[in-house]
Amino acid sequence: MTSLPLVIAHRGVHNTGLTENTMAAFQASIDAGADMIELDVRRSGAGELAILHDHAIGKVALDSCSLDEFEARTGFRPPLLAEVLGWARGRIGLDVELKEDGYVEELAPLLLDFARGSSKLMVTSFIDPLLTQLHERAPALHLGLLFSWTADRFEQRAYACGAKTVLPEMKLVDEAIVASAANARLELIVWDFMAAQHGALLSDPRVKGVITDDVPSALRARPAR
């Protein structure tokens, strides 16, 4: 029997008023029944690996200060990657998106340690050279190539950087991309997925999973295979 498509909570479940990329949003993902959580990693100015999507909050950039300083100036403290990995171990899989280059050496051991456990891990990025570095440093990791602006040569790009999964934004997804990924033997996970508009993809066996801001709707729309 073909497995069900994965339903991945985009930055956790946060469409009910919770703040994205926080422990509360991640716990809500488990409560909602998500298969995995997508989250974003950046490095602070003090070298701490933290979970934050945007480069800055207001005029305060994370890479300009320590987490303590960032919290004092913004009122918000992003969770540490190590904290989230420890919390998620054995509980739920993670899709760890790397937003920046420059920290592969310190990141790889953390991810490898998590991947050796029982939880599913995928490491994704828009940055091809970053994925290439990670593949060379930690070839056991499952990598995914994100793309949003163009789908040109996505198969070749994935092969070149060691990615086994391709993750196009929904605005690019059509039959040609779905077929090309399948023909290239690349897993396909789509993001910016909303069940009301894109629900038919959940019945396509060539689609490995969806990343969504509305986990309950995606789970309700997911058919049994």
Summary of the structure (lengths in Angstrom):
residues: 225
radius of gyration: 17.0
end to end distance: 6.8
largest distance: 52.4
contacts: 739
relative contact order: 0.15
helix: 39%
strand: 24%
